[in-house]
Amino acid sequence: LCATFNMFGAKQMDSETPQKVIVDIYKQYTQYSPQERTISSYELDVYTYNVSNIVEVRLYNIGLANISILDNCGLIVDSLDVDTDLPTILNFDMSEDGNYYIVISSTGIYAEGYFNI
């Protein structure tokens, strides 16, 4: 029964059209050598699925990163640390409808965006 529920949830998200979240990306100035990561080699995309209340974050090559989702009051509702040396897709389940703010921070970049579900 549990597997059936999970398959239904996955199928429902697949049939939804994702909405791209506009995320402002800022390069963090550090003492990197020229061989280190550059902003052009990053992948950072955020999508919302409004029917299933899922936020999908796609990251690649930004190093160790912290992803935080904050509510209208500035309280952290979800947070995760992740290594992005391989392509990474994270799904955050937003239990309540509302307006949210996402912050993605690593040694190479700082990014922030605003979305509603």
Rosetta silent file (secondary structure, phi, psi, omega in degrees, C-alpha in Angstrom):
SEQUENCE: LCATFNMFGAKQMDSETPQKVIVDIYKQYTQYSPQERTISSYELDVYTYNVSNIVEVRLYNIGLANISILDNCGLIVDSLDVDTDLPTILNFDMSEDGNYYIVISSTGIYAEGYFNI
SCORE:     score description
SCORE:     0.000 S_00000001
   1 L     0.000  -40.462 -179.971    0.000    0.000    0.000 S_00000001
   2 H   -64.708  -42.634  179.264    2.833    2.409    0.820 S_00000001
   3 H   -63.204  -37.339  178.021    4.573    1.757   -2.513 S_00000001
   4 H   -62.655  -42.435  178.948    1.312    2.442   -4.341 S_00000001
   5 H   -62.560  -45.551 -179.938    0.992    5.798   -2.565 S_00000001
   6 H   -63.132  -40.412  177.945    4.579    6.766   -3.422 S_00000001
   7 H   -64.731  -39.402  178.618    4.099    5.841   -7.067 S_00000001
   8 H   -63.625  -43.206  179.240    0.894    7.897   -7.208 S_00000001
   9 H   -62.753  -42.113  179.246    2.690   10.901   -5.715 S_00000001
  10 H   -66.173  -41.452 -179.768    5.565   10.598   -8.189 S_00000001
  11 H   -65.013  -39.109  179.860    3.180   10.224  -11.115 S_00000001
  12 H   -63.238  -43.026  179.648    1.183   13.277   -9.994 S_00000001
  13 H   -65.783  -37.419  179.893    4.346   15.443   -9.861 S_00000001
  14 H   -64.826  -31.562 -178.455    5.434   14.212  -13.307 S_00000001
  15 H   -82.345  -10.189  178.490    2.136   15.308  -14.840 S_00000001
  16 L   -80.928  151.610  173.099    2.456   18.830  -13.367 S_00000001
  17 L   -92.838  119.297 -179.258    4.080   21.672  -15.230 S_00000001
  18 L   -71.688  147.952  175.217    6.918   23.081  -13.129 S_00000001
  19 E  -106.478  123.556 -179.634    7.177   26.837  -12.603 S_00000001
  20 E   -74.687  133.145  177.510   10.730   28.205  -12.765 S_00000001
  21 L   -92.633  130.914  176.494   11.686   30.388   -9.814 S_00000001
  22 L   -75.428  121.634 -177.766   13.756   33.468  -10.632 S_00000001
  23 E  -121.701  125.629  175.282   16.917   33.225   -8.561 S_00000001
  24 E   -85.138  126.882 -176.916   19.479   36.027   -8.332 S_00000001
  25 E  -112.569  130.885  178.831   23.010   34.587   -8.285 S_00000001
  26 E  -122.390  133.453  177.621   25.986   36.460   -6.877 S_00000001
  27 E   -78.608  134.680  176.358   29.569   35.282   -7.152 S_00000001
  28 L   -88.987  126.489 -179.353   31.413   35.142   -3.845 S_00000001
  29 L   -84.095  118.434 -178.995   34.857   36.630   -4.200 S_00000001
  30 L  -132.127 -176.535 -179.120   37.441   34.309   -2.716 S_00000001
  31 L   -92.157   41.404 -179.991   41.102   33.509   -3.166 S_00000001
  32 L   -68.137  148.109  170.967   40.451   30.824   -5.808 S_00000001
  33 L   -81.839  164.329 -179.151   43.143   29.933   -8.261 S_00000001
  34 L   -59.925  -20.827 -179.988   42.193   30.101  -11.980 S_00000001
  35 L   -80.761  -10.314 -178.213   41.731   26.311  -12.013 S_00000001
  36 L   -73.730  177.153  179.795   38.908   26.506   -9.440 S_00000001
  37 L   -56.845  146.784  173.183   35.190   26.631  -10.241 S_00000001
  38 L  -122.604  157.792 -176.749   33.867   29.522  -12.275 S_00000001
  39 H   -59.447  -29.438 -177.906   30.335   30.898  -12.320 S_00000001
  40 H   -72.494  -16.016 -178.667   29.831   29.712  -15.917 S_00000001
  41 H   -97.490    7.028 -179.371   30.301   26.070  -14.912 S_00000001
  42 L   -88.796  154.157  164.877   27.539   26.056  -12.267 S_00000001
  43 E  -123.932  126.916  177.848   24.022   24.729  -12.517 S_00000001
  44 E  -149.011  105.348  179.876   21.486   26.240  -10.158 S_00000001
  45 E  -133.416  143.847  178.215   17.775   25.999  -10.966 S_00000001
  46 E  -129.114  132.566  179.197   14.702   26.100   -8.734 S_00000001
  47 E  -130.515  149.010  173.175   11.216   24.930   -9.761 S_00000001
  48 E  -115.289  145.925  173.434    7.899   24.767   -7.935 S_00000001
  49 E  -117.691   99.796 -169.678    5.135   22.210   -8.428 S_00000001
  50 L   -71.694  -27.388  179.582    2.049   24.006   -7.102 S_00000001
  51 L   -72.916  -44.083 -177.803   -0.386   21.060   -7.131 S_00000001
  52 L   -94.136    0.614  179.505    1.877   18.748   -5.093 S_00000001
  53 L    55.529   45.204  179.102    3.521   21.601   -3.082 S_00000001
  54 E  -111.698  138.427  170.706    7.039   20.498   -4.014 S_00000001
  55 E  -110.942  123.285 -179.621   10.074   22.755   -4.498 S_00000001
  56 E  -107.434  128.138  179.015   12.756   21.180   -6.690 S_00000001
  57 E  -117.951  123.040  178.605   16.329   22.477   -6.516 S_00000001
  58 E  -110.338  121.569 -176.875   18.846   21.369   -9.162 S_00000001
  59 E  -130.267  147.717  173.260   22.485   21.990   -8.321 S_00000001
  60 E  -157.583  132.844  169.335   25.808   21.106   -9.845 S_00000001
  61 L    63.400   36.826  172.393   29.401   22.140   -9.241 S_00000001
  62 L  -110.525    9.632  178.620   28.902   24.794   -6.557 S_00000001
  63 L    78.050 -156.060  177.023   30.800   22.821   -3.906 S_00000001
  64 E   -71.017  126.511 -174.693   29.437   22.346   -0.406 S_00000001
  65 E  -131.892  151.442  172.248   26.181   24.266   -0.255 S_00000001
  66 E  -114.463  128.106  176.839   23.482   25.134    2.239 S_00000001
  67 E  -113.418  123.109  179.279   19.918   25.442    0.954 S_00000001
  68 E  -126.804  138.954  174.411   17.441   27.147    3.285 S_00000001
  69 E  -116.042  126.571 -176.905   13.764   27.894    2.768 S_00000001
  70 E  -116.397  150.084  177.466   12.276   30.660    4.911 S_00000001
  71 L   -90.597 -173.676 -178.710    8.674   31.698    5.460 S_00000001
  72 L   -58.278  -29.786 -177.740    7.185   35.234    5.473 S_00000001
  73 L   -86.422   -1.376 -178.577    8.379   35.807    9.041 S_00000001
  74 L    84.478   11.235  178.582   11.978   34.875    8.182 S_00000001
  75 L   -86.931  137.946  179.207   11.809   31.565   10.027 S_00000001
  76 E   -73.245  120.769  178.032   13.630   28.611    8.491 S_00000001
  77 E   -98.432  -21.329  175.740   11.064   25.972    7.508 S_00000001
  78 E  -159.609  146.115 -179.374   13.578   23.619    5.859 S_00000001
  79 E  -153.806  146.160 -177.619   17.345   23.529    5.449 S_00000001
  80 E  -152.419  139.304  172.099   19.846   21.094    3.985 S_00000001
  81 E  -103.172  136.441 -175.655   23.610   20.894    3.458 S_00000001
  82 E  -148.738  147.894  173.360   24.734   19.098    0.320 S_00000001
  83 E   -95.672  128.270 -172.856   27.857   18.419   -1.742 S_00000001
  84 L  -111.727   29.013  177.991   27.233   19.259   -5.403 S_00000001
  85 L   -66.669  -23.781  171.872   30.268   17.758   -7.136 S_00000001
  86 L  -111.665  153.852  177.144   27.781   15.487   -8.940 S_00000001
  87 L   -54.926  131.073 -173.702   24.476   16.730  -10.388 S_00000001
  88 E  -128.097  132.704  174.229   22.038   16.916   -7.485 S_00000001
  89 E  -121.113  122.109 -179.589   18.240   17.218   -7.442 S_00000001
  90 E  -114.789  139.004  176.728   16.601   18.015   -4.109 S_00000001
  91 E  -118.209  125.609  176.163   12.862   18.017   -3.415 S_00000001
  92 E  -109.142  126.760  179.865   11.409   19.991   -0.517 S_00000001
  93 E   -91.631  111.974 -179.637    7.840   19.180    0.505 S_00000001
  94 L   -92.436  109.585 -172.994    6.089   22.408    1.493 S_00000001
  95 L   -73.638  -24.327 -178.035    3.245   21.385    3.783 S_00000001
  96 L  -121.674  142.339  172.683    1.524   24.785    3.792 S_00000001
  97 L   -67.700  148.681  177.413    0.594   27.170    0.993 S_00000001
  98 L   161.248 -172.742  177.473    2.259   30.555    1.261 S_00000001
  99 E  -100.221  134.942 -176.140    5.069   32.846    0.218 S_00000001
 100 E  -134.483  162.405 -179.899    8.618   31.607    0.721 S_00000001
 101 E  -127.245  132.473  179.104   12.192   32.754    0.267 S_00000001
 102 E  -114.507  136.442  178.046   15.019   30.411   -0.792 S_00000001
 103 E  -126.068  127.839  177.367   18.693   31.020   -0.013 S_00000001
 104 E  -122.354  121.339 -175.305   21.494   28.930   -1.522 S_00000001
 105 E  -132.488  132.973  175.238   24.976   29.596   -0.205 S_00000001
 106 E  -142.913 -176.953  179.288   28.310   27.963   -0.955 S_00000001
 107 L   -67.635  -24.762 -176.585   31.957   28.964   -1.053 S_00000001
 108 L   -99.687  -27.803 -176.632   31.585   30.061   -4.680 S_00000001
 109 E  -142.549  163.406  169.524   28.138   31.623   -4.893 S_00000001
 110 E  -133.575  129.876 -178.775   25.241   33.128   -2.996 S_00000001
 111 E  -136.172  148.182  178.646   21.757   32.914   -4.526 S_00000001
 112 E  -148.307  149.690  179.664   18.311   33.955   -3.389 S_00000001
 113 E  -156.060  167.371 -176.271   14.804   33.853   -4.774 S_00000001
 114 E  -128.289  136.810  178.885   11.165   34.289   -3.827 S_00000001
 115 E  -149.364  163.104  172.836    8.278   31.956   -4.645 S_00000001
 116 E  -130.238  151.022  179.568    4.760   31.068   -3.582 S_00000001
 117 L  -128.753    0.000    0.000    2.985   27.756   -3.418 S_00000001
